[in-house]
Amino acid sequence: MHVVVVGAGLAGGRAVEELRAAGHTGEVTLIGAEPHSPYERPPLSKDVLLGRADVASATLFDDAWYAEAQVDLRVATEAVGVDLARGVVELVDGSRLAYDRLLLATGCEPVRLAVAEAGRAPGSLPVPVTHLRTVEDAEAIRSLWSGGADGRRLLVVGGGWIGLEVAAAARENGMEVTLVHRGAQPLGRVLGPEMGQLFAAVHREHGVDLRLGATLEELTAGPAGRAAARLSDGSSVHVDAVVVGVGVRPRTRLAEAAGLPTDDGVLVDATLRTGDPHVWAAGDVACHEHPVLRRRVRVDHWDAAQEQGRHAARAMLGDPAPYTRLPYFYTDQYDLGMEYVGFVGREGYDDVVVEGDVPGRVLTARYVTEGTVVAALQINDWDAMDGLRETVGRPLRR
Ligand SMILES: Cc1cc2nc3c(=O)[nH]c(=O)nc-3n(C[C@H](O)[C@H](O)[C@H](O)COP(=O)(O)OP(=O)(O)OC[C@H]3O[C@@H](n4cnc5c(N)ncnc54)[C@H](O)[C@@H]3O)c2cc1C
């Protein structure tokens, strides 16, 4: 049986590892558009930007592993079509690859802002405008300060996880940082206003100039080789570089073109199988019918990519078990570490119960809807996570 995995990211890498661990002896091919073997992305916005790790340390397996595991890894190779009726993947070089089982692990790509894209046109701005998804992006951002920050100013657009982690790394490397975020608090949509305020306070204490409730309206060439960034609140700031972190969107083009059902991701059932009996999807691109949460969930988190990749591998080998793991996420910013488990939908939550040392920032929070804990987090309280995980899905007990 030939298993083809499209997308050599974390989900794809863990899937091929699990195929062999589970005893699959047939052919395995892993197709990746990037010129690298699978690697972890979380260090890119943390230790790599902080200069504590190089990008090579994020690699999942070395070349010898693929040879020994007999995984045919094809990097810098894009899959451009899938013929579901014939069971064939079409590659960018015109070749065709027959499969018995196919896993789509094509991940996400950064949302691009028109105003910043105009700034990326060659010669239109004297400063770099970057997103952060790949090792090349991380190297480009790190180069902004690797020769010394010299009082230069970075504009970060977006107060989500990526924007905040980039802002923290830039401050720790001596850059001046202005962060513009359209919401009233950073992370407000995910964590709510209470925890959003906490993250805002942490960044202000570290000297980040937060511009909340505002958007980037225009980027033009400014004085002294800088760019002038005009914000929707009427203010403007002169900056030496821009990093845009305004979210990601699932890479569904291949699935859509093949005729697979999609809607904010490739739709999969509880076992991660798509609308086609021979095709599965995992990781950032999968919009999963979660049997415990009883709703469709697509999360772009490291844990889900890894565990769904492994789960899909077992499913392709015939394991009928549903994927029941709760979404889990973590972040590190300055000396603040956070872990979050569970899921709050767009409808929000009724109440948040915060316990611990809030001024000292060692705390837990439980998000409650109709008396049930739907999500929980810990900040710098590293032993709390297992207990918190147990509370999710259960009635709130104080
Ligand atoms: C900078 C950064 C920091 C992060 N930090 C955290 C964190 O602290 N905590 C956390 O929980 N999560 C974090 N994440 C999210 C986490 O890294 C992702 O959820 C995870 O990488 C998703 O893995 P994936 O394999 O599903 O998709 P991806 O990592 O996007 O990999 C998909 C791969 O498929 C390839 N591909 C796409 N289409 C094709 C095609 N047609 N043919 C061939 N190849 C194709 C892509 O080029 C890509 O290499 C971070 C993400 C980034 C970018």
The ligand as an SDF file (V2000), in Angstrom:
LIG
                    3D

 53 58  0  0  0  0  0  0  0  0999 V2000
    6.4030   31.4560   13.8660 C   0  0  0  0  0  0  0  0  0  0  0  0
    5.3970   30.5040   14.4140 C   0  0  0  0  0  0  0  0  0  0  0  0
    5.3430   30.2490   15.7780 C   0  0  0  0  0  0  0  0  0  0  0  0
    4.4150   29.3750   16.3050 C   0  0  0  0  0  0  0  0  0  0  0  0
    4.3800   29.1660   17.6470 N   0  0  0  0  0  0  0  0  0  0  0  0
    3.4860   28.3230   18.1770 C   0  0  0  0  0  0  0  0  0  0  0  0
    3.4130   28.1060   19.5750 C   0  0  0  0  0  0  0  0  0  0  0  0
    4.1580   28.6990   20.3420 O   0  0  0  0  0  0  0  0  0  0  0  0
    2.5090   27.2210   20.0550 N   0  0  0  0  0  0  0  0  0  0  0  0
    1.6590   26.5360   19.2240 C   0  0  0  0  0  0  0  0  0  0  0  0
    0.8540   25.7520   19.7080 O   0  0  0  0  0  0  0  0  0  0  0  0
    1.6850   26.7200   17.8820 N   0  0  0  0  0  0  0  0  0  0  0  0
    2.5750   27.6030   17.3390 C   0  0  0  0  0  0  0  0  0  0  0  0
    2.6180   27.8000   15.9920 N   0  0  0  0  0  0  0  0  0  0  0  0
    1.6980   27.0520   15.1270 C   0  0  0  0  0  0  0  0  0  0  0  0
    2.2770   25.7090   14.6800 C   0  0  0  0  0  0  0  0  0  0  0  0
    3.6170   25.8530   14.2980 O   0  0  0  0  0  0  0  0  0  0  0  0
    1.4560   25.1800   13.5270 C   0  0  0  0  0  0  0  0  0  0  0  0
    0.1860   24.8840   14.0390 O   0  0  0  0  0  0  0  0  0  0  0  0
    2.0670   23.9570   12.8580 C   0  0  0  0  0  0  0  0  0  0  0  0
    3.2960   24.2780   12.2790 O   0  0  0  0  0  0  0  0  0  0  0  0
    1.1450   23.4140   11.7770 C   0  0  0  0  0  0  0  0  0  0  0  0
    1.7430   22.3360   11.1710 O   0  0  0  0  0  0  0  0  0  0  0  0
    1.1410   21.7530    9.8110 P   0  0  0  0  0  0  0  0  0  0  0  0
    2.0690   20.6450    9.4320 O   0  0  0  0  0  0  0  0  0  0  0  0
   -0.2900   21.4840    9.9300 O   0  0  0  0  0  0  0  0  0  0  0  0
    1.2540   22.9520    8.7440 O   0  0  0  0  0  0  0  0  0  0  0  0
    2.5070   23.7690    8.2380 P   0  0  0  0  0  0  0  0  0  0  0  0
    3.4950   23.9290    9.3080 O   0  0  0  0  0  0  0  0  0  0  0  0
    1.9380   24.9950    7.5850 O   0  0  0  0  0  0  0  0  0  0  0  0
    3.1420   22.8580    7.1110 O   0  0  0  0  0  0  0  0  0  0  0  0
    2.4860   22.6190    5.8910 C   0  0  0  0  0  0  0  0  0  0  0  0
    3.5390   22.3610    4.8340 C   0  0  0  0  0  0  0  0  0  0  0  0
    2.8800   21.9560    3.6450 O   0  0  0  0  0  0  0  0  0  0  0  0
    3.5050   22.5730    2.5390 C   0  0  0  0  0  0  0  0  0  0  0  0
    2.5580   22.5970    1.4260 N   0  0  0  0  0  0  0  0  0  0  0  0
    1.4070   23.3190    1.3400 C   0  0  0  0  0  0  0  0  0  0  0  0
    0.7830   23.0630    0.1680 N   0  0  0  0  0  0  0  0  0  0  0  0
    1.5620   22.1640   -0.4890 C   0  0  0  0  0  0  0  0  0  0  0  0
    1.4550   21.5230   -1.7440 C   0  0  0  0  0  0  0  0  0  0  0  0
    0.4140   21.7370   -2.5700 N   0  0  0  0  0  0  0  0  0  0  0  0
    2.4400   20.6830   -2.1290 N   0  0  0  0  0  0  0  0  0  0  0  0
    3.5040   20.4310   -1.2990 C   0  0  0  0  0  0  0  0  0  0  0  0
    3.6420   21.0150   -0.0820 N   0  0  0  0  0  0  0  0  0  0  0  0
    2.6900   21.8640    0.3110 C   0  0  0  0  0  0  0  0  0  0  0  0
    3.8790   23.9390    3.0580 C   0  0  0  0  0  0  0  0  0  0  0  0
    4.8830   24.5250    2.2630 O   0  0  0  0  0  0  0  0  0  0  0  0
    4.3460   23.6090    4.4650 C   0  0  0  0  0  0  0  0  0  0  0  0
    5.7210   23.3150    4.4890 O   0  0  0  0  0  0  0  0  0  0  0  0
    3.5180   28.7020   15.4340 C   0  0  0  0  0  0  0  0  0  0  0  0
    3.5480   28.9690   14.0600 C   0  0  0  0  0  0  0  0  0  0  0  0
    4.4720   29.8520   13.5500 C   0  0  0  0  0  0  0  0  0  0  0  0
    4.5000   30.1460   12.0770 C   0  0  0  0  0  0  0  0  0  0  0  0
  1  2  1  0
  2  3  1  0
  2 52  2  0
  3  4  2  0
  4  5  1  0
  4 50  1  0
  5  6  2  0
  6  7  1  0
  6 13  1  0
  7  8  2  0
  7  9  1  0
  9 10  1  0
 10 11  2  0
 10 12  1  0
 12 13  2  0
 13 14  1  0
 14 15  1  0
 14 50  1  0
 15 16  1  0
 16 17  1  0
 16 18  1  0
 18 19  1  0
 18 20  1  0
 20 21  1  0
 20 22  1  0
 22 23  1  0
 23 24  1  0
 24 25  2  0
 24 26  1  0
 24 27  1  0
 27 28  1  0
 28 29  2  0
 28 30  1  0
 28 31  1  0
 31 32  1  0
 32 33  1  0
 33 34  1  0
 33 48  1  0
 34 35  1  0
 35 36  1  0
 35 46  1  0
 36 37  1  0
 36 45  1  0
 37 38  2  0
 38 39  1  0
 39 40  1  0
 39 45  2  0
 40 41  1  0
 40 42  2  0
 42 43  1  0
 43 44  2  0
 44 45  1  0
 46 47  1  0
 46 48  1  0
 48 49  1  0
 50 51  2  0
 51 52  1  0
 52 53  1  0
M  END
$$$$
